[in-house]
Amino acid sequence: MLELSRAGDESSEEYLTLQQQSQNLQAMIDKWKPIYEERLAMVREVR
């Protein structure tokens, strides 16, 4: 994706597909991060 951006090819289908996948992955990370942090805190308390 970075290579496509540097080449100025940000309107290509490949770039748009990669951008959408990146946004989807970030949405999943944002969704699960609070749960992960909560459970990590629980594990740390047990130690």
CHARMM internal coordinates of N, CA and C (Angstrom, degrees):
IC EDIT
DIST 1 N 1 CA 1.4430
DIST 1 CA 1 C 1.5343
ANGL 1 N 1 CA 1 C 109.97
DIST 1 C 2 N 1.3066
ANGL 1 CA 1 C 2 N 116.05
DIHE 1 N 1 CA 1 C 2 N -41.75
DIST 2 N 2 CA 1.4601
ANGL 1 C 2 N 2 CA 120.32
DIHE 1 CA 1 C 2 N 2 CA 178.30
DIST 2 CA 2 C 1.5248
ANGL 2 N 2 CA 2 C 110.94
DIHE 1 C 2 N 2 CA 2 C -63.32
DIST 2 C 3 N 1.3199
ANGL 2 CA 2 C 3 N 115.76
DIHE 2 N 2 CA 2 C 3 N -40.70
DIST 3 N 3 CA 1.4698
ANGL 2 C 3 N 3 CA 119.68
DIHE 2 CA 2 C 3 N 3 CA 178.93
DIST 3 CA 3 C 1.5289
ANGL 3 N 3 CA 3 C 110.78
DIHE 2 C 3 N 3 CA 3 C -63.06
DIST 3 C 4 N 1.3202
ANGL 3 CA 3 C 4 N 116.32
DIHE 3 N 3 CA 3 C 4 N -41.48
DIST 4 N 4 CA 1.4651
ANGL 3 C 4 N 4 CA 119.79
DIHE 3 CA 3 C 4 N 4 CA 178.71
DIST 4 CA 4 C 1.5226
ANGL 4 N 4 CA 4 C 110.54
DIHE 3 C 4 N 4 CA 4 C -64.95
DIST 4 C 5 N 1.3175
ANGL 4 CA 4 C 5 N 116.32
DIHE 4 N 4 CA 4 C 5 N -39.46
DIST 5 N 5 CA 1.4612
ANGL 4 C 5 N 5 CA 120.72
DIHE 4 CA 4 C 5 N 5 CA 179.07
DIST 5 CA 5 C 1.5250
ANGL 5 N 5 CA 5 C 111.02
DIHE 4 C 5 N 5 CA 5 C -64.49
DIST 5 C 6 N 1.3112
ANGL 5 CA 5 C 6 N 115.81
DIHE 5 N 5 CA 5 C 6 N -44.13
DIST 6 N 6 CA 1.4691
ANGL 5 C 6 N 6 CA 119.99
DIHE 5 CA 5 C 6 N 6 CA 179.58
DIST 6 CA 6 C 1.5251
ANGL 6 N 6 CA 6 C 111.54
DIHE 5 C 6 N 6 CA 6 C -64.67
DIST 6 C 7 N 1.3192
ANGL 6 CA 6 C 7 N 116.23
DIHE 6 N 6 CA 6 C 7 N -31.51
DIST 7 N 7 CA 1.4602
ANGL 6 C 7 N 7 CA 120.47
DIHE 6 CA 6 C 7 N 7 CA 179.88
DIST 7 CA 7 C 1.5326
ANGL 7 N 7 CA 7 C 111.42
DIHE 6 C 7 N 7 CA 7 C -81.26
DIST 7 C 8 N 1.3371
ANGL 7 CA 7 C 8 N 116.61
DIHE 7 N 7 CA 7 C 8 N -3.11
DIST 8 N 8 CA 1.4605
ANGL 7 C 8 N 8 CA 120.09
DIHE 7 CA 7 C 8 N 8 CA -179.98
DIST 8 CA 8 C 1.5064
ANGL 8 N 8 CA 8 C 113.08
DIHE 7 C 8 N 8 CA 8 C 75.22
DIST 8 C 9 N 1.3154
ANGL 8 CA 8 C 9 N 116.57
DIHE 8 N 8 CA 8 C 9 N 23.69
DIST 9 N 9 CA 1.4670
ANGL 8 C 9 N 9 CA 122.12
DIHE 8 CA 8 C 9 N 9 CA -175.89
DIST 9 CA 9 C 1.5269
ANGL 9 N 9 CA 9 C 110.32
DIHE 8 C 9 N 9 CA 9 C -104.81
DIST 9 C 10 N 1.3355
ANGL 9 CA 9 C 10 N 116.36
DIHE 9 N 9 CA 9 C 10 N 45.90
DIST 10 N 10 CA 1.4629
ANGL 9 C 10 N 10 CA 120.92
DIHE 9 CA 9 C 10 N 10 CA -175.25
DIST 10 CA 10 C 1.5236
ANGL 10 N 10 CA 10 C 113.76
DIHE 9 C 10 N 10 CA 10 C -78.55
DIST 10 C 11 N 1.2990
ANGL 10 CA 10 C 11 N 117.93
DIHE 10 N 10 CA 10 C 11 N -5.57
DIST 11 N 11 CA 1.4580
ANGL 10 C 11 N 11 CA 120.21
DIHE 10 CA 10 C 11 N 11 CA 179.79
DIST 11 CA 11 C 1.5278
ANGL 11 N 11 CA 11 C 111.88
DIHE 10 C 11 N 11 CA 11 C -103.62
DIST 11 C 12 N 1.3320
ANGL 11 CA 11 C 12 N 117.00
DIHE 11 N 11 CA 11 C 12 N 3.14
DIST 12 N 12 CA 1.4634
ANGL 11 C 12 N 12 CA 119.22
DIHE 11 CA 11 C 12 N 12 CA -179.14
DIST 12 CA 12 C 1.5254
ANGL 12 N 12 CA 12 C 110.38
DIHE 11 C 12 N 12 CA 12 C -73.75
DIST 12 C 13 N 1.3049
ANGL 12 CA 12 C 13 N 115.03
DIHE 12 N 12 CA 12 C 13 N 158.03
DIST 13 N 13 CA 1.4644
ANGL 12 C 13 N 13 CA 120.98
DIHE 12 CA 12 C 13 N 13 CA -179.94
DIST 13 CA 13 C 1.5247
ANGL 13 N 13 CA 13 C 110.85
DIHE 12 C 13 N 13 CA 13 C -62.96
DIST 13 C 14 N 1.3304
ANGL 13 CA 13 C 14 N 116.63
DIHE 13 N 13 CA 13 C 14 N -39.07
DIST 14 N 14 CA 1.4660
ANGL 13 C 14 N 14 CA 120.77
DIHE 13 CA 13 C 14 N 14 CA 179.74
DIST 14 CA 14 C 1.5289
ANGL 14 N 14 CA 14 C 110.60
DIHE 13 C 14 N 14 CA 14 C -62.00
DIST 14 C 15 N 1.3241
ANGL 14 CA 14 C 15 N 116.70
DIHE 14 N 14 CA 14 C 15 N -44.39
DIST 15 N 15 CA 1.4639
ANGL 14 C 15 N 15 CA 120.64
DIHE 14 CA 14 C 15 N 15 CA -179.54
DIST 15 CA 15 C 1.5255
ANGL 15 N 15 CA 15 C 110.19
DIHE 14 C 15 N 15 CA 15 C -63.95
DIST 15 C 16 N 1.3204
ANGL 15 CA 15 C 16 N 117.06
DIHE 15 N 15 CA 15 C 16 N -45.03
DIST 16 N 16 CA 1.4606
ANGL 15 C 16 N 16 CA 120.80
DIHE 15 CA 15 C 16 N 16 CA -179.15
DIST 16 CA 16 C 1.5241
ANGL 16 N 16 CA 16 C 111.32
DIHE 15 C 16 N 16 CA 16 C -63.68
DIST 16 C 17 N 1.3313
ANGL 16 CA 16 C 17 N 117.00
DIHE 16 N 16 CA 16 C 17 N -37.59
DIST 17 N 17 CA 1.4629
ANGL 16 C 17 N 17 CA 121.13
DIHE 16 CA 16 C 17 N 17 CA 176.85
DIST 17 CA 17 C 1.5201
ANGL 17 N 17 CA 17 C 110.57
DIHE 16 C 17 N 17 CA 17 C -64.78
DIST 17 C 18 N 1.3183
ANGL 17 CA 17 C 18 N 116.50
DIHE 17 N 17 CA 17 C 18 N -46.31
DIST 18 N 18 CA 1.4648
ANGL 17 C 18 N 18 CA 120.38
DIHE 17 CA 17 C 18 N 18 CA 178.89
DIST 18 CA 18 C 1.5265
ANGL 18 N 18 CA 18 C 111.35
DIHE 17 C 18 N 18 CA 18 C -63.81
DIST 18 C 19 N 1.3090
ANGL 18 CA 18 C 19 N 116.59
DIHE 18 N 18 CA 18 C 19 N -37.84
DIST 19 N 19 CA 1.4593
ANGL 18 C 19 N 19 CA 120.52
DIHE 18 CA 18 C 19 N 19 CA 178.68
DIST 19 CA 19 C 1.5322
ANGL 19 N 19 CA 19 C 110.45
DIHE 18 C 19 N 19 CA 19 C -63.77
DIST 19 C 20 N 1.3204
ANGL 19 CA 19 C 20 N 117.27
DIHE 19 N 19 CA 19 C 20 N -42.17
DIST 20 N 20 CA 1.4623
ANGL 19 C 20 N 20 CA 121.17
DIHE 19 CA 19 C 20 N 20 CA 179.26
DIST 20 CA 20 C 1.5236
ANGL 20 N 20 CA 20 C 110.69
DIHE 19 C 20 N 20 CA 20 C -65.50
DIST 20 C 21 N 1.3298
ANGL 20 CA 20 C 21 N 117.17
DIHE 20 N 20 CA 20 C 21 N -42.19
DIST 21 N 21 CA 1.4588
ANGL 20 C 21 N 21 CA 120.64
DIHE 20 CA 20 C 21 N 21 CA 177.76
DIST 21 CA 21 C 1.5219
ANGL 21 N 21 CA 21 C 110.76
DIHE 20 C 21 N 21 CA 21 C -62.59
DIST 21 C 22 N 1.3029
ANGL 21 CA 21 C 22 N 116.46
DIHE 21 N 21 CA 21 C 22 N -40.59
DIST 22 N 22 CA 1.4610
ANGL 21 C 22 N 22 CA 121.62
DIHE 21 CA 21 C 22 N 22 CA 178.63
DIST 22 CA 22 C 1.5289
ANGL 22 N 22 CA 22 C 110.75
DIHE 21 C 22 N 22 CA 22 C -62.59
DIST 22 C 23 N 1.3074
ANGL 22 CA 22 C 23 N 116.72
DIHE 22 N 22 CA 22 C 23 N -43.12
DIST 23 N 23 CA 1.4623
ANGL 22 C 23 N 23 CA 120.73
DIHE 22 CA 22 C 23 N 23 CA 178.90
DIST 23 CA 23 C 1.5267
ANGL 23 N 23 CA 23 C 110.98
DIHE 22 C 23 N 23 CA 23 C -65.87
DIST 23 C 24 N 1.3287
ANGL 23 CA 23 C 24 N 117.01
DIHE 23 N 23 CA 23 C 24 N -38.95
DIST 24 N 24 CA 1.4612
ANGL 23 C 24 N 24 CA 120.49
DIHE 23 CA 23 C 24 N 24 CA 178.22
DIST 24 CA 24 C 1.5251
ANGL 24 N 24 CA 24 C 111.38
DIHE 23 C 24 N 24 CA 24 C -64.81
DIST 24 C 25 N 1.3265
ANGL 24 CA 24 C 25 N 116.70
DIHE 24 N 24 CA 24 C 25 N -42.46
DIST 25 N 25 CA 1.4610
ANGL 24 C 25 N 25 CA 120.32
DIHE 24 CA 24 C 25 N 25 CA 178.10
DIST 25 CA 25 C 1.5225
ANGL 25 N 25 CA 25 C 111.02
DIHE 24 C 25 N 25 CA 25 C -64.43
DIST 25 C 26 N 1.3245
ANGL 25 CA 25 C 26 N 117.40
DIHE 25 N 25 CA 25 C 26 N -40.89
DIST 26 N 26 CA 1.4645
ANGL 25 C 26 N 26 CA 120.26
DIHE 25 CA 25 C 26 N 26 CA 179.18
DIST 26 CA 26 C 1.5205
ANGL 26 N 26 CA 26 C 110.41
DIHE 25 C 26 N 26 CA 26 C -65.02
DIST 26 C 27 N 1.3201
ANGL 26 CA 26 C 27 N 118.05
DIHE 26 N 26 CA 26 C 27 N -36.75
DIST 27 N 27 CA 1.4615
ANGL 26 C 27 N 27 CA 121.45
DIHE 26 CA 26 C 27 N 27 CA 177.73
DIST 27 CA 27 C 1.5262
ANGL 27 N 27 CA 27 C 110.69
DIHE 26 C 27 N 27 CA 27 C -63.87
DIST 27 C 28 N 1.3404
ANGL 27 CA 27 C 28 N 117.15
DIHE 27 N 27 CA 27 C 28 N -40.71
DIST 28 N 28 CA 1.4680
ANGL 27 C 28 N 28 CA 120.02
DIHE 27 CA 27 C 28 N 28 CA 177.44
DIST 28 CA 28 C 1.5226
ANGL 28 N 28 CA 28 C 110.79
DIHE 27 C 28 N 28 CA 28 C -65.30
DIST 28 C 29 N 1.3240
ANGL 28 CA 28 C 29 N 116.62
DIHE 28 N 28 CA 28 C 29 N -41.92
DIST 29 N 29 CA 1.4666
ANGL 28 C 29 N 29 CA 120.49
DIHE 28 CA 28 C 29 N 29 CA 178.51
DIST 29 CA 29 C 1.5246
ANGL 29 N 29 CA 29 C 109.55
DIHE 28 C 29 N 29 CA 29 C -61.31
DIST 29 C 30 N 1.3189
ANGL 29 CA 29 C 30 N 117.12
DIHE 29 N 29 CA 29 C 30 N -46.07
DIST 30 N 30 CA 1.4633
ANGL 29 C 30 N 30 CA 121.08
DIHE 29 CA 29 C 30 N 30 CA -179.55
DIST 30 CA 30 C 1.5256
ANGL 30 N 30 CA 30 C 111.43
DIHE 29 C 30 N 30 CA 30 C -62.72
DIST 30 C 31 N 1.3248
ANGL 30 CA 30 C 31 N 116.91
DIHE 30 N 30 CA 30 C 31 N -35.48
DIST 31 N 31 CA 1.4635
ANGL 30 C 31 N 31 CA 121.34
DIHE 30 CA 30 C 31 N 31 CA -179.57
DIST 31 CA 31 C 1.5260
ANGL 31 N 31 CA 31 C 111.33
DIHE 30 C 31 N 31 CA 31 C -68.65
DIST 31 C 32 N 1.3140
ANGL 31 CA 31 C 32 N 117.93
DIHE 31 N 31 CA 31 C 32 N -45.01
DIST 32 N 32 CA 1.4599
ANGL 31 C 32 N 32 CA 121.75
DIHE 31 CA 31 C 32 N 32 CA -172.27
DIST 32 CA 32 C 1.5203
ANGL 32 N 32 CA 32 C 114.77
DIHE 31 C 32 N 32 CA 32 C -92.64
DIST 32 C 33 N 1.3124
ANGL 32 CA 32 C 33 N 118.60
DIHE 32 N 32 CA 32 C 33 N -12.73
DIST 33 N 33 CA 1.4643
ANGL 32 C 33 N 33 CA 121.16
DIHE 32 CA 32 C 33 N 33 CA -176.98
DIST 33 CA 33 C 1.5327
ANGL 33 N 33 CA 33 C 112.97
DIHE 32 C 33 N 33 CA 33 C -59.05
DIST 33 C 34 N 1.3389
ANGL 33 CA 33 C 34 N 120.02
DIHE 33 N 33 CA 33 C 34 N -45.93
DIST 34 N 34 CA 1.4717
ANGL 33 C 34 N 34 CA 118.62
DIHE 33 CA 33 C 34 N 34 CA 179.52
DIST 34 CA 34 C 1.5331
ANGL 34 N 34 CA 34 C 112.72
DIHE 33 C 34 N 34 CA 34 C -61.85
DIST 34 C 35 N 1.3156
ANGL 34 CA 34 C 35 N 116.75
DIHE 34 N 34 CA 34 C 35 N -37.14
DIST 35 N 35 CA 1.4631
ANGL 34 C 35 N 35 CA 120.84
DIHE 34 CA 34 C 35 N 35 CA 179.35
DIST 35 CA 35 C 1.5173
ANGL 35 N 35 CA 35 C 109.71
DIHE 34 C 35 N 35 CA 35 C -67.54
DIST 35 C 36 N 1.3166
ANGL 35 CA 35 C 36 N 116.60
DIHE 35 N 35 CA 35 C 36 N -43.98
DIST 36 N 36 CA 1.4628
ANGL 35 C 36 N 36 CA 121.56
DIHE 35 CA 35 C 36 N 36 CA 177.78
DIST 36 CA 36 C 1.5228
ANGL 36 N 36 CA 36 C 110.52
DIHE 35 C 36 N 36 CA 36 C -59.87
DIST 36 C 37 N 1.3217
ANGL 36 CA 36 C 37 N 117.13
DIHE 36 N 36 CA 36 C 37 N -46.86
DIST 37 N 37 CA 1.4599
ANGL 36 C 37 N 37 CA 120.47
DIHE 36 CA 36 C 37 N 37 CA -178.59
DIST 37 CA 37 C 1.5263
ANGL 37 N 37 CA 37 C 111.66
DIHE 36 C 37 N 37 CA 37 C -64.59
DIST 37 C 38 N 1.3270
ANGL 37 CA 37 C 38 N 116.81
DIHE 37 N 37 CA 37 C 38 N -37.64
DIST 38 N 38 CA 1.4656
ANGL 37 C 38 N 38 CA 120.96
DIHE 37 CA 37 C 38 N 38 CA 177.87
DIST 38 CA 38 C 1.5267
ANGL 38 N 38 CA 38 C 110.65
DIHE 37 C 38 N 38 CA 38 C -63.72
DIST 38 C 39 N 1.3037
ANGL 38 CA 38 C 39 N 116.91
DIHE 38 N 38 CA 38 C 39 N -46.11
DIST 39 N 39 CA 1.4672
ANGL 38 C 39 N 39 CA 120.50
DIHE 38 CA 38 C 39 N 39 CA -179.53
DIST 39 CA 39 C 1.5255
ANGL 39 N 39 CA 39 C 111.51
DIHE 38 C 39 N 39 CA 39 C -69.31
DIST 39 C 40 N 1.3104
ANGL 39 CA 39 C 40 N 117.22
DIHE 39 N 39 CA 39 C 40 N -35.99
DIST 40 N 40 CA 1.4528
ANGL 39 C 40 N 40 CA 120.80
DIHE 39 CA 39 C 40 N 40 CA 176.21
DIST 40 CA 40 C 1.5262
ANGL 40 N 40 CA 40 C 110.26
DIHE 39 C 40 N 40 CA 40 C -62.70
DIST 40 C 41 N 1.3173
ANGL 40 CA 40 C 41 N 116.83
DIHE 40 N 40 CA 40 C 41 N -39.74
DIST 41 N 41 CA 1.4668
ANGL 40 C 41 N 41 CA 120.74
DIHE 40 CA 40 C 41 N 41 CA 177.16
DIST 41 CA 41 C 1.5236
ANGL 41 N 41 CA 41 C 110.49
DIHE 40 C 41 N 41 CA 41 C -63.51
DIST 41 C 42 N 1.3382
ANGL 41 CA 41 C 42 N 117.38
DIHE 41 N 41 CA 41 C 42 N -39.48
DIST 42 N 42 CA 1.4701
ANGL 41 C 42 N 42 CA 120.88
DIHE 41 CA 41 C 42 N 42 CA 177.52
DIST 42 CA 42 C 1.5219
ANGL 42 N 42 CA 42 C 110.76
DIHE 41 C 42 N 42 CA 42 C -61.72
DIST 42 C 43 N 1.3101
ANGL 42 CA 42 C 43 N 116.96
DIHE 42 N 42 CA 42 C 43 N -44.38
DIST 43 N 43 CA 1.4636
ANGL 42 C 43 N 43 CA 121.37
DIHE 42 CA 42 C 43 N 43 CA -179.83
DIST 43 CA 43 C 1.5222
ANGL 43 N 43 CA 43 C 110.06
DIHE 42 C 43 N 43 CA 43 C -63.63
DIST 43 C 44 N 1.2973
ANGL 43 CA 43 C 44 N 116.71
DIHE 43 N 43 CA 43 C 44 N -40.45
DIST 44 N 44 CA 1.4685
ANGL 43 C 44 N 44 CA 120.17
DIHE 43 CA 43 C 44 N 44 CA 179.48
DIST 44 CA 44 C 1.5225
ANGL 44 N 44 CA 44 C 111.22
DIHE 43 C 44 N 44 CA 44 C -65.85
DIST 44 C 45 N 1.3304
ANGL 44 CA 44 C 45 N 117.91
DIHE 44 N 44 CA 44 C 45 N -34.66
DIST 45 N 45 CA 1.4627
ANGL 44 C 45 N 45 CA 121.41
DIHE 44 CA 44 C 45 N 45 CA 177.82
DIST 45 CA 45 C 1.5202
ANGL 45 N 45 CA 45 C 111.09
DIHE 44 C 45 N 45 CA 45 C -65.29
DIST 45 C 46 N 1.3114
ANGL 45 CA 45 C 46 N 116.85
DIHE 45 N 45 CA 45 C 46 N -36.86
DIST 46 N 46 CA 1.4604
ANGL 45 C 46 N 46 CA 121.72
DIHE 45 CA 45 C 46 N 46 CA -178.35
DIST 46 CA 46 C 1.5212
ANGL 46 N 46 CA 46 C 110.53
DIHE 45 C 46 N 46 CA 46 C -66.80
DIST 46 C 47 N 1.2977
ANGL 46 CA 46 C 47 N 117.08
DIHE 46 N 46 CA 46 C 47 N -35.47
DIST 47 N 47 CA 1.4623
ANGL 46 C 47 N 47 CA 120.91
DIHE 46 CA 46 C 47 N 47 CA 179.85
DIST 47 CA 47 C 1.4664
ANGL 47 N 47 CA 47 C 108.16
DIHE 46 C 47 N 47 CA 47 C -64.95
END
COOR INIT
IC SEED 1 N 1 CA 1 C
IC BUILD
